[in-house]
Amino acid sequence: MEFIKWSKEVELNIPILDKQHKKMVKLTNQLYKDLESNKKTEIKKTLKLIIDDVKNHFDTEEKLIDESKLPNFISHKLEHQRFYNKISGLYQNIKAGKSQLTMDDLKSVKVWFFNHMDFKDKKLAEHIHSKK
């Protein structure tokens, strides 16, 4: 079972962003499998991969935001910062043995991901496409 199912409806038609989004979906699905199987070492490894990918993705997106001169960009960047801080903190707590990843944590990642794509990334994509 896939935890997150990718669909064409969420594609932005910006190849680099769509590729990165698909990779994050794949990694989140792997994290779900790791959690279901209670593979603690794998959970840490997969979560670290997600954090690294999220950082790379946000850097890419923010470069596009700057290049395209997206209006009202600050809230978009702040969302990135808050989410990155949240998952990084979660990873640090898991790594230090202070907490464990829960299904609620994973669900909040899923909700954030789709809300962000629907409300922020689609606006960015529309803005970029309107400049062509």
The first five atom37 places (N, CA, C, CB, O) and aatype in JSON, in Angstrom:
{
  "aatype": [12, 6, 13, 9, 11, 17, 15, 11, 6, 19, 6, 10, 2, 9, 14, 9, 10, 3, 11, 5, 8, 11, 11, 12, 19, 11, 10, 16, 2, 5, 10, 18, 11, 3, 10, 6, 15, 2, 11, 11, 16, 6, 9, 11, 11, 16, 10, 11, 10, 9, 9, 3, 3, 19, 11, 2, 8, 13, 3, 16, 6, 6, 11, 10, 9, 3, 6, 15, 11, 10, 14, 2, 13, 9, 15, 8, 11, 10, 6, 8, 5, 1, 13, 18, 2, 11, 9, 15, 7, 10, 18, 5, 2, 9, 11, 0, 7, 11, 15, 5, 10, 16, 12, 3, 3, 10, 11, 15, 19, 11, 19, 17, 13, 13, 2, 8, 12, 3, 13, 11, 3, 11, 11, 10, 0, 6, 8, 9, 8, 15, 11, 11],
  "atom_mask": [
    [1, 1, 1, 1, 1],
    [1, 1, 1, 1, 1],
    [1, 1, 1, 1, 1],
    [1, 1, 1, 1, 1],
    [1, 1, 1, 1, 1],
    [1, 1, 1, 1, 1],
    [1, 1, 1, 1, 1],
    [1, 1, 1, 1, 1],
    [1, 1, 1, 1, 1],
    [1, 1, 1, 1, 1],
    [1, 1, 1, 1, 1],
    [1, 1, 1, 1, 1],
    [1, 1, 1, 1, 1],
    [1, 1, 1, 1, 1],
    [1, 1, 1, 1, 1],
    [1, 1, 1, 1, 1],
    [1, 1, 1, 1, 1],
    [1, 1, 1, 1, 1],
    [1, 1, 1, 1, 1],
    [1, 1, 1, 1, 1],
    [1, 1, 1, 1, 1],
    [1, 1, 1, 1, 1],
    [1, 1, 1, 1, 1],
    [1, 1, 1, 1, 1],
    [1, 1, 1, 1, 1],
    [1, 1, 1, 1, 1],
    [1, 1, 1, 1, 1],
    [1, 1, 1, 1, 1],
    [1, 1, 1, 1, 1],
    [1, 1, 1, 1, 1],
    [1, 1, 1, 1, 1],
    [1, 1, 1, 1, 1],
    [1, 1, 1, 1, 1],
    [1, 1, 1, 1, 1],
    [1, 1, 1, 1, 1],
    [1, 1, 1, 1, 1],
    [1, 1, 1, 1, 1],
    [1, 1, 1, 1, 1],
    [1, 1, 1, 1, 1],
    [1, 1, 1, 1, 1],
    [1, 1, 1, 1, 1],
    [1, 1, 1, 1, 1],
    [1, 1, 1, 1, 1],
    [1, 1, 1, 1, 1],
    [1, 1, 1, 1, 1],
    [1, 1, 1, 1, 1],
    [1, 1, 1, 1, 1],
    [1, 1, 1, 1, 1],
    [1, 1, 1, 1, 1],
    [1, 1, 1, 1, 1],
    [1, 1, 1, 1, 1],
    [1, 1, 1, 1, 1],
    [1, 1, 1, 1, 1],
    [1, 1, 1, 1, 1],
    [1, 1, 1, 1, 1],
    [1, 1, 1, 1, 1],
    [1, 1, 1, 1, 1],
    [1, 1, 1, 1, 1],
    [1, 1, 1, 1, 1],
    [1, 1, 1, 1, 1],
    [1, 1, 1, 1, 1],
    [1, 1, 1, 1, 1],
    [1, 1, 1, 1, 1],
    [1, 1, 1, 1, 1],
    [1, 1, 1, 1, 1],
    [1, 1, 1, 1, 1],
    [1, 1, 1, 1, 1],
    [1, 1, 1, 1, 1],
    [1, 1, 1, 1, 1],
    [1, 1, 1, 1, 1],
    [1, 1, 1, 1, 1],
    [1, 1, 1, 1, 1],
    [1, 1, 1, 1, 1],
    [1, 1, 1, 1, 1],
    [1, 1, 1, 1, 1],
    [1, 1, 1, 1, 1],
    [1, 1, 1, 1, 1],
    [1, 1, 1, 1, 1],
    [1, 1, 1, 1, 1],
    [1, 1, 1, 1, 1],
    [1, 1, 1, 1, 1],
    [1, 1, 1, 1, 1],
    [1, 1, 1, 1, 1],
    [1, 1, 1, 1, 1],
    [1, 1, 1, 1, 1],
    [1, 1, 1, 1, 1],
    [1, 1, 1, 1, 1],
    [1, 1, 1, 1, 1],
    [1, 1, 1, 0, 1],
    [1, 1, 1, 1, 1],
    [1, 1, 1, 1, 1],
    [1, 1, 1, 1, 1],
    [1, 1, 1, 1, 1],
    [1, 1, 1, 1, 1],
    [1, 1, 1, 1, 1],
    [1, 1, 1, 1, 1],
    [1, 1, 1, 0, 1],
    [1, 1, 1, 1, 1],
    [1, 1, 1, 1, 1],
    [1, 1, 1, 1, 1],
    [1, 1, 1, 1, 1],
    [1, 1, 1, 1, 1],
    [1, 1, 1, 1, 1],
    [1, 1, 1, 1, 1],
    [1, 1, 1, 1, 1],
    [1, 1, 1, 1, 1],
    [1, 1, 1, 1, 1],
    [1, 1, 1, 1, 1],
    [1, 1, 1, 1, 1],
    [1, 1, 1, 1, 1],
    [1, 1, 1, 1, 1],
    [1, 1, 1, 1, 1],
    [1, 1, 1, 1, 1],
    [1, 1, 1, 1, 1],
    [1, 1, 1, 1, 1],
    [1, 1, 1, 1, 1],
    [1, 1, 1, 1, 1],
    [1, 1, 1, 1, 1],
    [1, 1, 1, 1, 1],
    [1, 1, 1, 1, 1],
    [1, 1, 1, 1, 1],
    [1, 1, 1, 1, 1],
    [1, 1, 1, 1, 1],
    [1, 1, 1, 1, 1],
    [1, 1, 1, 1, 1],
    [1, 1, 1, 1, 1],
    [1, 1, 1, 1, 1],
    [1, 1, 1, 1, 1],
    [1, 1, 1, 1, 1],
    [1, 1, 1, 1, 1],
    [1, 1, 1, 1, 1],
    [1, 1, 1, 1, 1]
  ],
  "atom_positions": [
    [[0.83, -1.18, 0.0], [0.0, 0.0, 0.0], [0.87, 1.25, 0.0], [-0.94, 0.0, 1.21], [1.86, 1.34, 0.73]],
    [[0.5, 2.21, -0.82], [1.21, 3.48, -0.84], [0.56, 4.43, 0.16], [1.2, 4.09, -2.27], [-0.66, 4.53, 0.24]],
    [[1.38, 5.09, 0.91], [0.9, 6.08, 1.88], [0.48, 7.35, 1.15], [1.99, 6.39, 2.93], [-0.54, 7.96, 1.47]],
    [[1.28, 7.74, 0.16], [0.96, 8.89, -0.69], [0.92, 8.4, -2.12], [2.0, 10.06, -0.51], [1.86, 7.75, -2.59]],
    [[-0.14, 8.7, -2.8], [-0.26, 8.32, -4.2], [-0.05, 9.56, -5.07], [-1.65, 7.66, -4.49], [-0.74, 10.57, -4.91]],
    [[0.9, 9.46, -5.97], [1.18, 10.57, -6.88], [0.11, 10.6, -7.96], [2.59, 10.44, -7.51], [-0.33, 9.55, -8.44]],
    [[-0.3, 11.78, -8.34], [-1.24, 11.9, -9.46], [-0.84, 13.08, -10.33], [-2.69, 12.06, -8.95], [-0.18, 14.01, -9.88]],
    [[-1.25, 13.02, -11.56], [-0.95, 14.09, -12.52], [-1.55, 15.42, -12.07], [-1.5, 13.72, -13.91], [-1.06, 16.49, -12.43]],
    [[-2.61, 15.35, -11.27], [-3.3, 16.56, -10.82], [-2.4, 17.49, -10.0], [-4.5, 16.19, -10.0], [-2.63, 18.69, -9.96]],
    [[-1.39, 16.93, -9.36], [-0.52, 17.77, -8.53], [0.75, 18.21, -9.27], [-0.13, 17.02, -7.28], [1.57, 18.93, -8.71]],
    [[0.9, 17.77, -10.51], [2.07, 18.19, -11.27], [2.0, 19.67, -11.59], [2.19, 17.38, -12.57], [0.92, 20.23, -11.81]],
    [[3.16, 20.3, -11.59], [3.25, 21.74, -11.83], [3.69, 22.07, -13.25], [4.22, 22.36, -10.85], [3.66, 23.23, -13.66]],
    [[4.09, 21.06, -13.99], [4.64, 21.23, -15.33], [5.91, 22.09, -15.31], [3.6, 21.86, -16.26], [6.19, 22.85, -16.24]],
    [[6.64, 21.93, -14.24], [8.0, 22.47, -14.12], [8.84, 21.24, -13.79], [8.12, 23.63, -12.99], [8.88, 20.79, -12.64]],
    [[9.52, 20.69, -14.8], [10.15, 19.37, -14.66], [11.0, 19.17, -13.41], [11.0, 19.12, -15.84], [10.88, 18.13, -12.76]],
    [[11.84, 20.12, -13.06], [12.71, 19.92, -11.9], [11.9, 19.81, -10.61], [13.72, 21.08, -11.78], [12.22, 19.0, -9.74]],
    [[10.84, 20.62, -10.48], [10.02, 20.56, -9.27], [9.19, 19.29, -9.23], [9.1, 21.78, -9.19], [9.06, 18.66, -8.18]],
    [[8.63, 18.9, -10.37], [7.85, 17.66, -10.41], [8.72, 16.46, -10.08], [7.19, 17.47, -11.79], [8.3, 15.55, -9.36]],
    [[9.93, 16.44, -10.59], [10.86, 15.34, -10.31], [11.19, 15.29, -8.82], [12.16, 15.5, -11.14], [11.19, 14.22, -8.21]],
    [[11.45, 16.45, -8.23], [11.77, 16.49, -6.8], [10.56, 16.11, -5.95], [12.26, 17.89, -6.41], [10.7, 15.4, -4.96]],
    [[9.37, 16.57, -6.34], [8.16, 16.2, -5.59], [7.94, 14.69, -5.64], [6.93, 16.95, -6.16], [7.61, 14.07, -4.63]],
    [[8.11, 14.11, -6.82], [7.93, 12.65, -6.95], [8.92, 11.89, -6.06], [8.1, 12.22, -8.42], [8.57, 10.89, -5.45]],
    [[10.15, 12.38, -6.0], [11.15, 11.73, -5.16], [10.77, 11.82, -3.69], [12.55, 12.35, -5.4], [10.94, 10.86, -2.94]],
    [[10.25, 12.98, -3.27], [9.82, 13.13, -1.88], [8.64, 12.21, -1.56], [9.44, 14.59, -1.59], [8.56, 11.66, -0.46]],
    [[7.74, 12.03, -2.52], [6.63, 11.09, -2.33], [7.18, 9.68, -2.16], [5.64, 11.15, -3.53], [6.76, 8.94, -1.27]],
    [[8.12, 9.31, -3.02], [8.72, 7.98, -2.95], [9.4, 7.75, -1.6], [9.74, 7.78, -4.1], [9.24, 6.7, -0.98]],
    [[10.17, 8.73, -1.14], [10.85, 8.6, 0.15], [9.87, 8.56, 1.32], [11.84, 9.75, 0.34], [10.08, 7.82, 2.28]],
    [[8.8, 9.35, 1.23], [7.79, 9.33, 2.3], [7.08, 7.99, 2.33], [6.76, 10.47, 2.09], [6.77, 7.48, 3.41]],
    [[6.83, 7.4, 1.16], [6.24, 6.06, 1.12], [7.19, 5.03, 1.72], [5.89, 5.67, -0.33], [6.76, 4.09, 2.39]],
    [[8.48, 5.21, 1.48], [9.47, 4.3, 2.09], [9.48, 4.47, 3.61], [10.89, 4.57, 1.51], [9.57, 3.49, 4.35]],
    [[9.39, 5.7, 4.06], [9.35, 5.96, 5.5], [8.12, 5.31, 6.13], [9.35, 7.47, 5.79], [8.19, 4.77, 7.24]],
    [[7.01, 5.35, 5.43], [5.79, 4.69, 5.89], [6.02, 3.18, 6.04], [4.62, 4.96, 4.91], [5.63, 2.59, 7.05]],
    [[6.65, 2.58, 5.04], [6.94, 1.14, 5.11], [7.88, 0.82, 6.27], [7.56, 0.65, 3.79], [7.7, -0.16, 6.98]],
    [[8.9, 1.67, 6.45], [9.83, 1.48, 7.56], [9.1, 1.56, 8.9], [10.96, 2.54, 7.51], [9.36, 0.78, 9.81]],
    [[8.19, 2.52, 9.01], [7.43, 2.69, 10.25], [6.5, 1.5, 10.49], [6.62, 4.0, 10.21], [6.39, 1.0, 11.61]],
    [[5.83, 1.06, 9.44], [4.93, -0.09, 9.55], [5.68, -1.34, 10.0], [4.23, -0.36, 8.2], [5.15, -2.16, 10.76]],
    [[6.92, -1.49, 9.54], [7.74, -2.66, 9.87], [8.56, -2.44, 11.14], [8.68, -2.99, 8.72], [9.28, -3.34, 11.59]],
    [[8.44, -1.25, 11.73], [9.17, -0.9, 12.95], [10.68, -1.05, 12.78], [8.68, -1.75, 14.11], [11.37, -1.53, 13.69]],
    [[11.19, -0.64, 11.62], [12.63, -0.7, 11.34], [13.27, 0.62, 11.79], [12.89, -0.96, 9.81], [13.39, 1.55, 11.0]],
    [[13.67, 0.68, 13.04], [14.15, 1.93, 13.63], [15.37, 2.51, 12.93], [14.47, 1.71, 15.09], [15.45, 3.72, 12.71]],
    [[16.32, 1.65, 12.57], [17.52, 2.14, 11.88], [17.15, 2.69, 10.52], [18.56, 1.01, 11.73], [17.65, 3.74, 10.11]],
    [[16.27, 1.99, 9.81], [15.84, 2.44, 8.48], [15.02, 3.72, 8.57], [15.02, 1.35, 7.79], [15.12, 4.59, 7.7]],
    [[14.22, 3.85, 9.62], [13.44, 5.08, 9.81], [14.38, 6.27, 9.88], [12.57, 4.99, 11.11], [14.15, 7.29, 9.22]],
    [[15.44, 6.16, 10.67], [16.4, 7.25, 10.79], [17.07, 7.56, 9.45], [17.48, 6.91, 11.84], [17.2, 8.73, 9.07]],
    [[17.48, 6.51, 8.74], [18.15, 6.71, 7.45], [17.21, 7.37, 6.44], [18.65, 5.37, 6.89], [17.6, 8.32, 5.76]],
    [[15.99, 6.87, 6.36], [15.04, 7.41, 5.39], [14.65, 8.84, 5.75], [13.79, 6.53, 5.3], [14.54, 9.69, 4.87]],
    [[14.44, 9.1, 7.02], [14.09, 10.45, 7.45], [15.23, 11.42, 7.13], [13.78, 10.48, 8.96], [14.97, 12.55, 6.72]],
    [[16.47, 10.99, 7.31], [17.62, 11.84, 6.97], [17.65, 12.12, 5.47], [18.94, 11.17, 7.41], [17.94, 13.24, 5.05]],
    [[17.35, 11.1, 4.65], [17.29, 11.31, 3.2], [16.2, 12.33, 2.85], [17.02, 9.98, 2.47], [16.4, 13.19, 1.98]],
    [[15.07, 12.23, 3.51], [13.97, 13.17, 3.27], [14.41, 14.59, 3.62], [12.71, 12.77, 4.08], [14.16, 15.53, 2.87]],
    [[15.04, 14.74, 4.76], [15.5, 16.07, 5.19], [16.47, 16.66, 4.17], [16.17, 16.0, 6.57], [16.35, 17.83, 3.81]],
    [[17.41, 15.85, 3.71], [18.37, 16.33, 2.71], [17.67, 16.71, 1.42], [19.43, 15.25, 2.43], [17.99, 17.72, 0.8]],
    [[16.7, 15.89, 1.0], [15.95, 16.18, -0.23], [15.09, 17.42, -0.07], [15.08, 14.99, -0.6], [14.99, 18.24, -1.0]],
    [[14.47, 17.57, 1.08], [13.64, 18.75, 1.33], [14.5, 20.01, 1.25], [12.94, 18.65, 2.72], [14.09, 21.0, 0.64]],
    [[15.66, 19.98, 1.86], [16.58, 21.14, 1.81], [16.94, 21.47, 0.37], [17.86, 20.86, 2.63], [16.87, 22.63, -0.04]],
    [[17.31, 20.46, -0.39], [17.66, 20.66, -1.8], [16.46, 21.2, -2.58], [18.15, 19.34, -2.42], [16.6, 22.13, -3.38]],
    [[15.31, 20.63, -2.35], [14.1, 21.06, -3.05], [13.75, 22.51, -2.71], [12.92, 20.14, -2.71], [13.45, 23.31, -3.6]],
    [[13.79, 22.85, -1.43], [13.47, 24.22, -1.04], [14.47, 25.21, -1.64], [13.45, 24.36, 0.49], [14.08, 26.3, -2.05]],
    [[15.74, 24.83, -1.69], [16.74, 25.7, -2.33], [16.4, 25.92, -3.8], [18.15, 25.09, -2.2], [16.48, 27.04, -4.3]],
    [[16.01, 24.84, -4.49], [15.63, 24.94, -5.91], [14.41, 25.84, -6.07], [15.34, 23.55, -6.5], [14.4, 26.74, -6.91]],
    [[13.4, 25.6, -5.25], [12.16, 26.37, -5.34], [12.42, 27.85, -5.04], [11.12, 25.82, -4.37], [11.9, 28.72, -5.73]],
    [[13.21, 28.11, -4.03], [13.48, 29.5, -3.67], [14.31, 30.22, -4.72], [14.18, 29.55, -2.33], [14.18, 31.43, -4.88]],
    [[15.14, 29.49, -5.41], [15.87, 30.09, -6.54], [14.87, 30.48, -7.63], [16.94, 29.1, -7.1], [14.97, 31.56, -8.21]],
    [[13.91, 29.61, -7.91], [12.87, 29.92, -8.91], [12.0, 31.09, -8.44], [12.0, 28.69, -9.19], [11.59, 31.92, -9.25]],
    [[11.72, 31.14, -7.16], [10.94, 32.25, -6.59], [11.68, 33.56, -6.84], [10.69, 32.04, -5.07], [11.08, 34.54, -7.29]],
    [[12.97, 33.57, -6.55], [13.76, 34.79, -6.74], [13.88, 35.17, -8.21], [15.15, 34.6, -6.14], [13.71, 36.33, -8.57]],
    [[14.18, 34.18, -9.05], [14.35, 34.45, -10.48], [13.07, 34.95, -11.14], [14.83, 33.2, -11.19], [13.12, 35.81, -12.03]],
    [[11.94, 34.43, -10.71], [10.67, 34.8, -11.33], [10.03, 36.03, -10.68], [9.7, 33.63, -11.26], [9.01, 36.54, -11.14]],
    [[10.66, 36.5, -9.59], [10.15, 37.66, -8.86], [8.69, 37.45, -8.41], [10.25, 38.92, -9.72], [7.83, 38.29, -8.62]],
    [[8.46, 36.3, -7.79], [7.14, 35.96, -7.28], [6.71, 36.99, -6.24], [7.13, 34.54, -6.68], [7.43, 37.23, -5.27]],
    [[5.52, 37.61, -6.44], [5.04, 38.54, -5.42], [4.63, 37.78, -4.15], [3.84, 39.37, -5.95], [4.27, 36.6, -4.21]],
    [[4.69, 38.44, -3.03], [4.29, 37.84, -1.74], [5.04, 36.54, -1.45], [2.79, 37.58, -1.73], [4.47, 35.58, -0.94]],
    [[6.31, 36.53, -1.77], [7.12, 35.32, -1.64], [7.5, 34.98, -0.19], [8.38, 35.47, -2.45], [7.86, 33.84, 0.1]],
    [[7.42, 35.95, 0.68], [7.9, 35.74, 2.05], [7.15, 34.61, 2.75], [7.76, 37.03, 2.87], [7.78, 33.79, 3.42]],
    [[5.83, 34.55, 2.6], [5.07, 33.48, 3.28], [5.46, 32.11, 2.74], [3.56, 33.71, 3.11], [5.46, 31.13, 3.49]],
    [[5.78, 32.03, 1.45], [6.2, 30.77, 0.85], [7.52, 30.32, 1.49], [6.37, 30.92, -0.7], [7.65, 29.16, 1.9]],
    [[8.47, 31.23, 1.57], [9.76, 30.89, 2.16], [9.63, 30.57, 3.65], [10.75, 32.04, 1.96], [10.32, 29.68, 4.16]],
    [[8.76, 31.28, 4.35], [8.55, 31.0, 5.78], [7.97, 29.61, 6.0], [7.63, 32.05, 6.39], [8.34, 28.92, 6.95]],
    [[7.07, 29.2, 5.11], [6.53, 27.83, 5.2], [7.64, 26.81, 5.06], [5.45, 27.59, 4.12], [7.69, 25.82, 5.79]],
    [[8.54, 27.07, 4.12], [9.68, 26.17, 3.93], [10.5, 26.09, 5.22], [10.57, 26.65, 2.76], [10.83, 25.0, 5.68]],
    [[10.81, 27.25, 5.78], [11.65, 27.28, 6.98], [10.98, 26.55, 8.14], [11.95, 28.73, 7.36], [11.63, 25.78, 8.84]],
    [[9.7, 26.8, 8.36], [8.99, 26.15, 9.47], [8.95, 24.63, 9.29], [7.55, 26.69, 9.58], [9.18, 23.88, 10.25]],
    [[8.66, 24.18, 8.06], [8.58, 22.74, 7.82], [9.96, 22.09, 7.99], [8.03, 22.46, 6.42], [10.08, 21.04, 8.62]],
    [[10.98, 22.71, 7.43], [12.33, 22.17, 7.55], [12.74, 22.09, 9.03], [13.34, 23.04, 6.77], [13.31, 21.08, 9.46]],
    [[12.46, 23.13, 9.78], [12.79, 23.13, 11.21], [12.03, 22.02, 11.94], [12.47, 24.49, 11.84], [12.57, 21.37, 12.83]],
    [[10.78, 21.82, 11.56], [9.96, 20.8, 12.21], [10.52, 19.4, 11.97], [8.51, 20.87, 11.69], [10.71, 18.63, 12.91]],
    [[10.8, 19.07, 10.7], [11.28, 17.71, 10.43], [12.73, 17.51, 10.9], [11.18, 17.4, 8.94], [13.11, 16.41, 11.28]],
    [[13.51, 18.57, 10.86], [14.89, 18.47, 11.38], [14.87, 18.23, 12.89], [15.69, 19.75, 11.05], [15.64, 17.42, 13.4]],
    [[13.99, 18.94, 13.59], [13.86, 18.75, 15.03], [13.38, 17.35, 15.37], [0.0, 0.0, 0.0], [13.85, 16.73, 16.31]],
    [[12.43, 16.88, 14.58], [11.92, 15.52, 14.77], [13.05, 14.51, 14.59], [10.77, 15.23, 13.77], [13.21, 13.59, 15.4]],
    [[13.83, 14.68, 13.54], [14.96, 13.78, 13.28], [15.97, 13.82, 14.43], [15.65, 14.15, 11.95], [16.43, 12.78, 14.89]],
    [[16.31, 15.02, 14.89], [17.28, 15.14, 15.98], [16.79, 14.44, 17.25], [17.56, 16.63, 16.28], [17.56, 13.79, 17.95]],
    [[15.49, 14.58, 17.54], [14.93, 13.92, 18.72], [14.93, 12.4, 18.58], [13.5, 14.41, 18.98], [15.19, 11.68, 19.54]],
    [[14.64, 11.92, 17.38], [14.66, 10.47, 17.13], [16.1, 9.95, 17.24], [14.06, 10.14, 15.73], [16.35, 8.92, 17.86]],
    [[17.01, 10.66, 16.61], [18.42, 10.27, 16.63], [18.97, 10.23, 18.06], [19.25, 11.25, 15.77], [19.77, 9.36, 18.4]],
    [[18.53, 11.17, 18.89], [19.0, 11.24, 20.28], [18.25, 10.29, 21.2], [18.87, 12.66, 20.79], [18.56, 10.2, 22.39]],
    [[17.25, 9.59, 20.66], [16.48, 8.65, 21.46], [15.43, 9.31, 22.34], [0.0, 0.0, 0.0], [14.9, 8.67, 23.25]],
    [[15.12, 10.58, 22.09], [14.15, 11.32, 22.9], [12.71, 11.04, 22.47], [14.42, 12.8, 22.81], [11.77, 11.21, 23.25]],
    [[12.54, 10.61, 21.23], [11.19, 10.31, 20.74], [11.29, 9.31, 19.6], [10.46, 11.61, 20.27], [12.37, 8.97, 19.12]],
    [[10.12, 8.85, 19.17], [10.03, 7.94, 18.03], [9.09, 8.54, 17.0], [9.54, 6.53, 18.47], [8.2, 9.33, 17.34]],
    [[9.29, 8.17, 15.77], [8.39, 8.61, 14.71], [7.05, 7.93, 14.9], [8.98, 8.3, 13.3], [6.98, 6.73, 15.17]],
    [[5.99, 8.69, 14.76], [4.65, 8.13, 14.9], [3.89, 8.28, 13.58], [3.87, 8.82, 16.05], [4.3, 9.04, 12.7]],
    [[2.8, 7.56, 13.48], [1.96, 7.69, 12.3], [1.39, 9.1, 12.21], [0.82, 6.64, 12.33], [1.2, 9.62, 11.11]],
    [[1.11, 9.72, 13.34], [0.63, 11.11, 13.33], [1.67, 12.05, 12.73], [0.27, 11.56, 14.75], [1.33, 12.98, 11.99]],
    [[2.95, 11.82, 13.05], [4.03, 12.62, 12.45], [4.0, 12.49, 10.93], [5.41, 12.19, 13.0], [4.08, 13.48, 10.2]],
    [[3.87, 11.25, 10.48], [3.87, 10.99, 9.04], [2.64, 11.61, 8.37], [3.91, 9.48, 8.78], [2.74, 12.15, 7.27]],
    [[1.51, 11.52, 9.03], [0.29, 12.12, 8.49], [0.43, 13.63, 8.39], [-0.92, 11.76, 9.36], [-0.06, 14.24, 7.43]],
    [[1.08, 14.25, 9.36], [1.24, 15.7, 9.29], [2.18, 16.09, 8.15], [1.78, 16.24, 10.62], [1.99, 17.15, 7.54]],
    [[3.18, 15.27, 7.85], [4.05, 15.5, 6.69], [3.22, 15.44, 5.41], [5.21, 14.46, 6.65], [3.35, 16.29, 4.54]],
    [[2.39, 14.44, 5.32], [1.54, 14.26, 4.13], [0.61, 15.46, 3.94], [0.72, 12.96, 4.24], [0.49, 15.99, 2.84]],
    [[-0.05, 15.86, 5.0], [-0.98, 17.0, 4.92], [-0.23, 18.26, 4.53], [-1.71, 17.2, 6.27], [-0.69, 19.01, 3.66]],
    [[0.91, 18.5, 5.16], [1.68, 19.69, 4.84], [2.1, 19.68, 3.37], [2.93, 19.79, 5.74], [1.96, 20.68, 2.66]],
    [[2.59, 18.55, 2.92], [3.08, 18.42, 1.55], [2.0, 18.78, 0.53], [3.58, 16.99, 1.3], [2.23, 19.59, -0.37]],
    [[0.82, 18.18, 0.68], [-0.24, 18.45, -0.29], [-0.82, 19.85, -0.14], [-1.34, 17.42, -0.15], [-1.14, 20.48, -1.15]],
    [[-0.95, 20.35, 1.06], [-1.42, 21.72, 1.24], [-0.44, 22.71, 0.62], [-1.62, 22.04, 2.72], [-0.84, 23.67, -0.04]],
    [[0.84, 22.47, 0.86], [1.86, 23.38, 0.31], [1.85, 23.35, -1.21], [3.25, 23.0, 0.84], [1.92, 24.39, -1.86]],
    [[1.75, 22.17, -1.78], [1.71, 22.07, -3.24], [0.46, 22.76, -3.8], [1.75, 20.6, -3.7], [0.53, 23.48, -4.79]],
    [[-0.68, 22.52, -3.16], [-1.93, 23.09, -3.64], [-1.99, 24.61, -3.52], [-3.09, 22.49, -2.89], [-2.47, 25.29, -4.43]],
    [[-1.5, 25.14, -2.41], [-1.68, 26.57, -2.16], [-0.48, 27.43, -2.49], [-2.04, 26.77, -0.75], [-0.65, 28.6, -2.85]],
    [[0.7, 26.92, -2.38], [1.9, 27.74, -2.62], [2.59, 27.38, -3.94], [2.88, 27.57, -1.47], [2.86, 28.25, -4.76]],
    [[2.86, 26.09, -4.13], [3.61, 25.69, -5.32], [2.82, 25.91, -6.6], [4.02, 24.24, -5.21], [3.4, 26.27, -7.62]],
    [[1.52, 25.7, -6.56], [0.71, 25.94, -7.76], [0.72, 27.42, -8.13], [-0.74, 25.46, -7.54], [0.74, 27.76, -9.31]],
    [[0.7, 28.3, -7.13], [0.78, 29.74, -7.41], [2.13, 30.08, -8.03], [0.56, 30.56, -6.12], [2.21, 30.88, -8.96]],
    [[3.18, 29.48, -7.51], [4.51, 29.69, -8.08], [4.54, 29.22, -9.52], [5.59, 28.96, -7.25], [5.04, 29.93, -10.4]],
    [[4.01, 28.03, -9.78], [4.0, 27.49, -11.15], [3.19, 28.38, -12.09], [3.43, 26.06, -11.15], [3.63, 28.66, -13.2]],
    [[2.03, 28.83, -11.65], [1.21, 29.72, -12.48], [1.97, 31.0, -12.79], [-0.13, 30.05, -11.77], [1.93, 31.5, -13.91]],
    [[2.65, 31.53, -11.79], [3.43, 32.75, -11.98], [4.55, 32.52, -13.0], [4.02, 33.23, -10.63], [4.75, 33.34, -13.9]],
    [[5.26, 31.42, -12.87], [6.36, 31.12, -13.8], [5.82, 30.91, -15.21], [7.14, 29.87, -13.34], [6.38, 31.43, -16.17]],
    [[4.73, 30.15, -15.33], [4.15, 29.9, -16.66], [3.61, 31.18, -17.29], [3.04, 28.86, -16.57], [3.63, 31.32, -18.52]],
    [[3.13, 32.11, -16.49], [2.59, 33.36, -17.03], [3.68, 34.26, -17.6], [1.82, 34.12, -15.94], [3.4, 35.16, -18.39]],
    [[4.91, 34.03, -17.2], [6.04, 34.84, -17.67], [6.62, 34.34, -18.98], [7.12, 34.87, -16.62], [7.49, 34.99, -19.57]],
    [[6.15, 33.19, -19.44], [6.71, 32.62, -20.68], [6.07, 33.23, -21.9], [6.52, 31.1, -20.72], [6.42, 32.88, -23.03]]
  ]
}
